[in-house]
Amino acid sequence: MTEQTKQIVSSFRPPIVAVLGHVDHGKTTLLDTIRTSHVAEGEHGGITQHIGAYQITRKTKEGERQISFLDTPGHEAFKKMRSRGVSAADIAILVVGADDSVKPQTLESIAQIKEAGIPIIVAMNKMDLPSANPDKVKQDLAKAGVQVEGFGGDVPIIPVSAKKGTGIEELLDLILLVWDMHGIAYEPNATLEAVVIETKVDKGKGMIATVVVKNGTLSSGSDVFDGMKKIAKVRALSDEFGSRKTRVGPGCPTEISGFTSLPDVGAILSDISKGDASPLAGAVQSETLQSTTDKPLVVLPDFLKPIDEQAKESLVIVLKADTSGSLEAILEALNPKIVVVSHGLGDVTEADILFAKSVKAFIIGFNVSVRSGVAKLAETEKVVHRTYTIIYELLDELDDVVAGMKEVLHKERELGSCSILAEFPFNGERVAGVRVTVGRIARGDTIKIMRKDAEIGRGKARSVKRGKEDVTKIESGGECGILFDKPLAFEVGDAIIAYAAI
């Protein structure tokens, strides 16, 4: 490398690298190996659920050089967060599982990278597996519009094993080589430009934003503006390990505290007042938003009893999340039949409980906690709350509830069903011998007899017998005899449905 090239390289800020790919192709494990830490082990369900910003130091012949990495979330609900990660980056690493090839989120990532117009490097991961098929990966990438080196194109491709640690050094060298070809010189004394990657409300630190400095210098004690609005006087700066910093230069990810109001994710922050708020802004505001609805309410069945008697069409919730990115992703992914009357960042508070009670909603939390005092108030006020740490569990459970609204709309909820296997007489009455197939059957249940899709009659289970013994209830898989409160024209092969009117 010539002296002139060395001077150019030294004037480049560290490259900002976004790591993208399908949900289980090993993005976080790759970063974990690069940083020799254990981010992957700490992720709930093995899925990265926030954008993480990290910086490493790479020793080269020219001296130490830094590389900043953005780890983007894998779940499909976080599409916008991944897009913002790409928009903040200089280089994209597309991680593709050598055993799994191109998948839907791989295609999504390719589209986002092309839209951002930044260089791409393919990291073909899991090369240690016997099922690895690099030729298929290259073919599938070509079909997706990514022509790699040695396969008719010029996109660099590196075989790696994040688990074994092979190919990592070559990948880092390639990142720096690509950056030396495309790098952007910076001026530390220029006007600050910092991209907001994530925001949250911390119990001890207050409002916090994770940013990546693109130009200029961010200093402790300096004022921070979003457009013309002053939104912070920097109280503290810290890196991903919690170490305090007094000054942060270009290419460096950092956490800022000292906000009076949180910026939007994607906003460009400055150290001077200028123009309007960033055109990249417009994601989810952190303050709680409230809306009204004339729709009747419904609450979750089973674990959220009793169901509201006026339940009709809408599932009404108060939503709390740990970060603005998570909040936005959940709001985007919620079923249209779910009405969010209030949403915000941070732990569930007493105010949330009282508001939920006033609008007859229940509370859903993602990666937040409910203090014992708040939980006790919820119990007293009969406000139901649920918290989750994995986004697909939250979404799936709420989808299950919405799918079950048909029962609510028909004003009855199924408790169990049985198949009639036999009939026999008892004191001049007909007894249905049944096997419980779903749920349970209990003495006193309201029941209906179904023959295929036709209803034969309704009544009550006056008595449930196991042999000669009267029992209260029989669970799924058990067999029993049922006596009805009135004659019903059942036949062997019919079904008995126990239901509750609501």
C-alpha atoms as one frame of an Amber mdcrd trajectory, in Angstrom:
protein
   0.000   0.000   0.000   1.472   3.390  -1.020   1.837   6.326   1.360  -0.879
   8.185  -0.579  -3.258   5.231  -0.207  -2.431   5.001   3.496  -3.351   8.670
   3.918  -6.659   8.128   2.128  -7.444   5.085   4.260  -6.558   6.944   7.441
  -9.036   9.693   6.494 -11.874   7.217   6.087 -14.163   6.775   9.010 -14.680
   3.158  10.128 -17.099   1.322   7.823 -20.601   0.666   9.120 -21.597  -2.866
   8.160 -25.161  -4.208   8.242 -25.479  -7.972   8.672 -28.637  -9.368   7.055
 -30.116 -12.673   6.041 -32.742 -15.290   6.773 -33.886 -15.830  10.359 -31.771
 -18.899  11.195 -28.806 -18.627   8.863 -26.440 -17.516  11.631 -26.184 -13.698
  11.508 -25.880 -13.204  15.242 -23.632 -16.233  15.661 -21.319 -14.749  13.033
 -21.111 -11.478  14.946 -20.740 -13.437  18.150 -17.680 -15.148  16.707 -16.271
 -11.875  15.403 -16.628 -10.160  18.752 -15.734 -13.304  20.761 -18.697 -12.647
  23.054 -22.017 -14.383  23.596 -24.791 -12.282  22.142 -26.435 -15.276  20.464
 -26.788 -17.201  23.723 -28.581 -14.282  25.341 -31.181 -13.832  22.616 -34.663
 -15.043  23.501 -35.511 -18.020  21.347 -32.280 -17.631  19.384 -33.753 -14.695
  17.432 -32.185 -11.232  17.411 -35.051  -8.943  18.358 -33.377  -5.529  18.179
 -30.781  -3.844  16.057 -27.489  -4.194  17.892 -24.604  -1.851  17.106 -21.085
  -3.061  17.863 -17.542  -2.021  16.980 -14.427  -4.179  16.734 -10.746  -3.431
  16.192  -8.907  -5.251  13.409  -5.112  -5.416  13.375  -3.671  -4.894   9.896
  -0.220  -4.212   8.448  -1.091  -0.524   8.429  -2.121  -0.589  12.086  -5.363
  -0.975  14.006  -8.602  -0.278  12.136 -12.183  -0.260  13.386 -15.283  -1.832
  11.852 -18.784  -1.086  13.125 -21.455  -3.766  12.771 -25.224  -3.573  12.801
 -26.974  -6.830  13.690 -30.529  -6.733  12.360 -33.453  -8.781  13.726 -34.437
 -11.954  11.943 -38.164 -12.339  12.567 -40.369 -11.335   9.620 -42.181  -8.772
  11.783 -39.018  -6.655  11.960 -38.831  -5.837   8.246 -38.756  -2.068   8.768
 -35.993  -2.347  11.359 -33.859  -4.321   8.912 -34.493  -1.705   6.250 -33.331
   1.078   8.560 -30.248  -0.940   9.432 -29.340  -1.100   5.750 -30.018   2.605
   5.233 -27.529   3.462   7.990 -24.801   1.159   6.644 -21.939   1.528   4.174
 -21.549  -2.180   3.375 -23.988  -5.088   3.632 -23.032  -8.621   4.625 -25.634
 -11.049   3.297 -25.473 -14.221   5.379 -26.773 -17.269   3.517 -26.891 -20.749
   5.053 -24.878 -23.086   2.833 -27.227 -25.913   3.820 -30.434 -23.938   3.260
 -29.648 -21.551   0.392 -31.843 -18.567  -0.494 -34.988 -18.073   1.589 -37.750
 -15.408   1.702 -35.870 -13.093   4.072 -32.746 -13.517   1.946 -34.711 -12.132
  -0.997 -36.078  -9.326   1.163 -32.545  -8.467   2.305 -31.260  -8.420  -1.282
 -34.024  -5.984  -2.264 -33.210  -3.707   0.680 -29.483  -3.736  -0.103 -30.123
  -2.864  -3.746 -32.478  -0.060  -2.727 -29.808   1.347  -0.385 -27.235   1.184
  -3.190 -24.380  -0.067  -1.011 -21.730  -2.722  -1.733 -22.619  -6.303  -0.833
 -20.507  -9.187   0.427 -21.995 -12.684   0.668 -20.991 -14.738   3.704 -21.872
 -18.352   2.921 -22.266 -19.699   6.456 -22.499 -23.232   7.892 -19.863 -24.588
   5.522 -18.923 -27.091   8.249 -22.191 -29.005   7.738 -22.205 -32.137   5.547
 -25.347 -30.804   3.838 -23.582 -27.616   2.688 -24.125 -27.049  -1.033 -22.227
 -23.940  -2.188 -23.052 -24.463  -5.872 -26.776 -24.378  -5.138 -26.314 -21.186
  -3.097 -24.516 -19.510  -6.011 -27.189 -20.652  -8.463 -30.032 -19.443  -6.257
 -28.275 -16.109  -5.663 -27.892 -15.675  -9.421 -31.637 -16.264  -9.843 -32.189
 -13.581  -7.190 -30.027 -11.099  -9.112 -26.801 -11.449  -7.107 -23.974 -12.580
  -9.386 -21.054 -13.704  -7.230 -17.401 -13.967  -8.166 -16.573 -17.168 -10.032
 -20.191 -17.458 -11.121 -20.444 -14.752 -13.727 -20.352 -11.718 -11.448 -18.261
  -9.479  -9.223 -20.010  -9.772  -5.843 -17.472 -11.154  -3.341 -18.474 -14.411
  -1.634 -16.679 -15.873   1.383 -17.273 -19.422   2.708 -17.412 -19.282   6.511
 -18.414 -21.291   9.529 -19.498 -19.000  12.335 -19.679 -22.018  14.630 -16.123
 -23.205  13.849 -14.674 -19.734  13.336 -13.330 -20.474   9.863 -13.267 -17.800
   7.159 -13.779 -14.969   9.652 -10.371 -13.336   9.196 -10.802 -13.383   5.431
 -14.241 -11.803   5.795 -12.872  -8.937   7.919 -10.043  -8.310   5.466 -12.546
  -8.269   2.605 -14.727  -5.715   4.426 -11.759  -3.380   4.778 -10.725  -3.932
   1.153 -14.214  -3.075  -0.103 -14.276  -0.027   2.163 -10.898   1.152   0.876
 -12.390   1.036  -2.616 -15.637   2.804  -1.679 -14.733   4.613   1.541 -15.932
   8.077   2.502 -13.507  10.599   3.936 -14.731  12.416   7.019 -14.115  15.610
   8.918 -14.287  15.207  12.724 -15.100  18.923  13.097 -17.968  18.803  10.623
 -21.601  19.165  11.668 -22.757  16.099  13.533 -24.756  13.519  11.599 -25.877
  10.565  13.721 -28.461   8.011  12.602 -30.882   6.795  15.273 -30.836   2.985
  15.291 -33.018   2.269  18.338 -34.755   4.041  21.219 -36.032   2.867  24.566
 -36.934   3.989  28.074 -34.658   2.614  30.792 -35.787   2.482  34.412 -32.517
   3.975  35.672 -31.249   6.011  32.708 -34.511   7.417  31.368 -34.876   7.987
  27.631 -32.071   6.403  25.598 -31.199   6.255  21.905 -28.640   4.080  20.157
 -27.040   5.970  17.266 -24.277   5.510  14.730 -22.217   8.627  14.011 -21.860
   9.155  10.259 -19.950  12.449  10.386 -18.712  14.986  12.886 -18.169  14.255
  16.576 -20.649  13.572  19.371 -19.540  14.888  22.758 -20.823  14.525  26.287
 -22.607  17.694  27.373 -23.413  18.835  23.832 -26.870  19.741  22.598 -28.614
  17.407  20.150 -31.249  18.511  17.645 -33.758  16.709  15.474 -34.291  19.291
  12.776 -35.036  22.560  14.541 -36.056  20.916  17.791 -33.585  20.468  20.631
 -34.328  17.041  22.083 -31.330  16.328  24.321 -28.358  17.648  26.209 -26.062
  14.632  26.221 -25.786  13.406  29.784 -23.794  10.271  29.054 -22.305   8.344
  26.139 -21.513   4.632  26.330 -20.529   1.815  24.000 -22.230  -1.593  23.656
 -20.368  -2.875  26.710 -21.538   0.001  28.913 -18.165   1.777  28.978 -18.486
   5.564  29.286 -17.149   7.797  26.513 -16.571  11.551  26.447 -16.324  11.864
  22.646 -17.514   9.607  19.833 -16.248   9.969  16.288 -17.560   8.910  12.872
 -18.471   5.277  12.355 -18.904   4.646  16.067 -22.120   3.242  17.531 -23.035
   4.688  20.893 -25.858   4.968  23.406 -27.011   8.471  24.361 -28.911   9.441
  27.489 -30.268  12.868  28.360 -33.277  13.155  26.042 -36.284  15.297  26.877
 -38.187  13.609  24.050 -37.182  10.581  22.013 -36.443  10.916  18.300 -37.942
   8.648  15.709 -35.950   5.599  14.729 -34.177   6.527  11.495 -33.916  10.236
  12.353 -30.671  12.097  11.564 -29.534  13.956  14.672 -27.331  17.044  14.559
 -25.504  19.338  16.976 -27.069  22.417  15.389 -30.652  23.457  14.742 -31.496
  23.160  11.054 -34.572  22.792   8.876 -37.381  20.413   9.693 -37.218  17.025
  11.357 -35.290  14.403   9.432 -36.981  13.044   6.283 -35.962   9.584   7.476
 -38.027  10.082  10.582 -41.608   8.935  10.839 -41.369   5.632  12.638 -43.080
   5.081  15.976 -43.125   7.891  18.536 -42.365   6.781  22.069 -45.097   8.677
  23.816 -48.323   6.875  24.595 -51.016   7.432  21.997 -54.642   6.972  22.870
 -57.602   6.459  20.563 -61.278   5.881  21.077 -63.432   3.175  19.619 -67.132
   2.534  19.540 -66.565  -1.173  18.983 -67.576  -3.557  21.750 -64.745  -5.243
  23.574 -63.488  -8.787  23.904 -60.858 -10.225  26.187 -58.774 -13.347  25.878
 -60.478 -16.669  26.599 -59.209 -19.347  28.973 -56.284 -17.588  30.615 -58.160
 -14.268  30.602 -61.555 -15.198  32.055 -64.297 -14.188  32.124 -65.033 -13.167
  28.548 -66.775  -9.811  28.366 -70.494 -10.374  27.885 -70.601  -7.605  25.297
 -67.787  -9.141  23.229 -68.404  -8.618  19.542 -65.707  -7.759  17.039 -62.595
  -6.146  18.469 -59.811  -7.262  20.755 -58.822  -4.141  22.710 -55.341  -3.897
  24.195 -52.808  -1.576  25.782 -49.386  -2.380  24.315 -46.036  -1.773  26.039
 -42.610  -2.654  24.601 -38.979  -2.185  25.532 -37.882  -0.338  22.379 -39.468
   1.712  19.631 -38.363  -0.820  17.020 -40.113  -3.653  18.829 -43.199  -1.510
  19.335 -43.329  -0.598  15.667 -42.838  -4.204  14.547 -45.668  -5.460  16.761
 -48.041  -2.682  15.693 -47.308  -3.480  12.033 -47.903  -7.216  12.518 -51.046
  -7.178  14.671 -54.255  -8.638  13.307 -56.582  -5.886  11.987 -59.249  -7.000
  14.481 -57.015  -5.924  17.366 -57.546  -2.340  18.521 -54.577  -0.745  20.310
 -56.008   2.064  22.425 -52.664   2.985  23.973 -49.041   2.117  23.319 -45.697
   3.188  24.697 -42.232   2.228  25.866 -41.093   0.921  29.231 -42.434  -1.299
  31.980 -46.128  -1.608  32.723 -47.104   1.125  35.198 -49.985   1.814  37.554
 -51.198   4.437  35.072 -51.389   1.733  32.391 -53.496  -0.430  34.707 -55.927
   2.355  35.514 -56.220   3.387  31.866 -56.808  -0.217  30.762 -59.547  -0.540
  33.357 -61.218   2.656  32.182 -61.464   1.431  28.574 -62.021  -2.249  29.422
 -58.799  -3.347  27.739 -56.099  -5.749  28.808 -52.339  -5.181  28.686 -49.782
  -6.871  26.444 -46.080  -6.340  27.156 -43.011  -7.272  25.109 -39.664  -7.545
  26.921 -41.002  -5.432  29.776 -41.716  -6.235  33.398 -44.639  -5.749  35.757
 -43.518  -4.784  39.254 -45.173  -6.534  42.166 -47.022  -3.374  43.216 -48.364
  -2.879  39.700 -49.360  -6.549  39.483 -51.232  -6.242  42.778 -53.117  -3.185
  41.494 -53.990  -5.110  38.331 -55.354  -7.952  40.434 -57.402  -5.540  42.541
 -58.764  -3.714  39.487 -59.282  -6.990  37.587 -57.065  -5.882  34.693 -55.459
  -8.782  32.896 -51.855  -8.448  31.687 -49.553 -10.734  29.711 -45.851 -10.307
  28.924 -43.733 -12.004  26.262 -40.058 -12.231  25.326 -40.460 -13.767  21.857
 -42.381 -11.794  19.259 -43.832 -14.741  17.363 -45.290 -16.155  20.592 -47.020
 -12.829  21.245 -48.369 -12.585  17.697 -49.372 -16.250  17.476 -51.261 -16.156
  20.765 -53.164 -13.023  19.794 -53.902 -14.540  16.373 -55.312 -17.600  18.136
 -57.604 -15.335  20.100 -58.810 -13.530  16.992 -59.362 -16.855  15.250 -61.536
 -17.889  18.197 -63.707 -14.796  17.957 -66.189 -16.731  15.817 -67.268 -18.464
  18.984 -67.646 -15.119  20.697 -69.693 -13.735  17.822 -72.048 -16.693  18.122
 -72.260 -16.050  21.855 -71.000 -19.453  22.852 -67.623 -20.923  23.657 -66.801
 -24.595  23.191 -65.655 -26.392  26.349 -65.242 -29.905  24.966 -66.510 -32.464
  22.495 -67.204 -36.218  22.602 -67.877 -38.979  20.101 -70.824 -41.271  20.846
 -69.496 -44.850  20.714 -72.527 -46.718  22.100 -75.906 -46.392  23.768 -77.465
 -48.448  26.526 -80.538 -48.254  28.778 -80.524 -47.113  32.412 -83.755 -46.961
  34.481 -85.817 -46.491  31.358 -83.559 -43.757  29.947 -81.000 -43.734  27.143
 -77.353 -43.340  28.136 -74.787 -42.171  25.594 -71.460 -43.973  25.945 -68.809
 -41.509  24.760 -65.093 -40.839  24.423 -63.983 -37.230  25.100 -61.933 -36.085
  22.092 -61.325 -32.396  22.898 -61.408 -30.488  26.166 -63.685 -32.040  28.783
 -67.284 -32.938  29.575 -68.739 -32.136  32.991 -71.948 -32.686  34.932 -74.273
 -29.721  34.350 -72.759 -28.722  30.987 -75.046 -27.311  28.330 -74.645 -29.564
  25.308 -75.743 -29.941  21.712 -75.899 -33.095  19.598 -74.297 -32.775  16.160
 -74.710 -35.223  13.253 -72.040 -34.152  10.788 -72.870 -30.449  10.325 -76.486
 -30.667  11.452 -77.645 -29.905  14.977 -79.994 -32.621  16.318 -80.930 -31.137
  19.667 -79.781 -29.363  22.828 -79.950 -30.103  26.510 -77.842 -30.577  29.622
 -75.564 -33.333  30.872 -77.593 -34.261  33.967 -75.184 -36.981  35.030 -71.702
 -38.188  34.025 -70.784 -41.771  34.981 -67.557 -43.737  34.861 -68.886 -47.281
  35.183 -71.383 -47.123  38.006 -69.625 -44.195  39.668 -70.961 -40.648  39.322
 -68.151 -38.227  38.461 -67.969 -34.476  38.070 -65.843 -34.277  34.934 -64.028
 -36.395  32.337 -61.007 -34.964  30.503 -59.883 -35.520  26.899 -59.130 -39.191
  26.163 -61.441 -40.501  28.873 -64.646 -42.492  28.402 -67.936 -42.157  30.280
 -71.706 -42.452  30.088 -73.873 -39.335  29.862 -77.490 -38.996  30.989 -79.382
 -36.011  29.596 -82.005 -33.839  31.251 -84.509 -34.655  28.498 -84.909 -37.198
  25.672 -82.568 -36.469  22.748 -82.588 -38.351  19.411 -78.877 -39.166  19.378
 -77.276 -42.030  17.434 -73.931 -43.831  17.576 -71.453 -41.747  15.582 -72.962
 -38.411  16.607 -70.875 -35.784  18.415 -71.720 -34.103  21.708 -70.451 -30.513
  22.070 -70.329 -28.953  25.534 -70.441 -25.155  25.388 -70.789 -22.094  27.568
 -73.116 -19.269  26.656 -71.382 -15.902  26.910
